[in-house]
Amino acid sequence: MICYPNAKINLGLKVISKRDDGFHNIDSCFLPIPLFDVLEVKKQLNSIKATEISYSGFNCTYIENDLVMRAYDILKNDFALGPIRVHLHKNIPFGSGLGGGSSDGAFMLTVLNKLFYLNLSERKLLHYAKNLGSDCPFFIMNRVSHVSSVGDVINPIDFSLKGYYIVILKPNIHCSTEYIFSQYKIKKHSPELVNFNKDTRYWKKEFINELESVVFSLHPELNEIKKYLYSQGALYASMSGSGSAIYGVFEKKPTINKGYDYWIWEGVI
């Protein structure tokens, strides 16, 4: 069975508070984008064989704390899953804020649900995804959503960038989500948080990623990329999640300088 875990971008991200468990409450809009990993899962024909996984693609030989295998282990605790053979091809870069690892883990839950006929409801899959990782529940629903708490409170919204062109630039910089959040100083927020105004003229003001203040101070090059995307006509540009990917939203395909030593993705939503 083959599936295609997709990436996401954040339209605005506010850090609301730090929790007693060490995680942070956030407020954001998550938008799925058509950038995909490839996940193949097969039952081992010989039941004596152990479960195994292999990797290919984006700088990938081994993934520490792989959410794909953790998803298998979580379900195996509750169900009699047989051994499987897994191959994960990575197109979504690591440490980018695009949610690739979370998407892989969430899609693994849905694949195992089908492969072993577990008949788990969306609600139950969301429960397992919550235990898997903060952003994983979003990828179970995988619709444009207002996301809050630690990423597990998801409310789909009527908001679309269909027809817009997205450009993502990521230099060879890896951002640790845990470290970036630990360096952020919590602000006091008004009751109005991320405002989902559909008029692009207001996006610069309303869709603010507060983690940029931390990441840009550590890696000024990322702020220069954001400025570059605006100079090329972006209606809106921002860092996704805790970085280090910077994306721009355009009405039509722009001319992007391919001479930079960056990973680049372009596509229509």
ABEGO torsion letter per residue (X at the ends): XBBBBBBBBBBEBBBABBBAAGBBBBBBBBBBBBBBBBBBBBBBABAABBBBBBBBEBGBABBBGBAAAAAAAAAAAABBBBBBBBBBBBABBBGAGAGAAAAAAAAAAAAAAAAAGAGBBAAAAAAAAAAABAAAAAAAAGBBBBBBEAGABBBBBBBBABGBBBBBBBBBBBBBAAAAAAABBBBBBBABBBBBBABAAAAAAABBBAAAAAAAAABAAAAAAAAAAAAAGBABBBBBEAOABBBBBBABBBBBBAABBBBBBBBBX
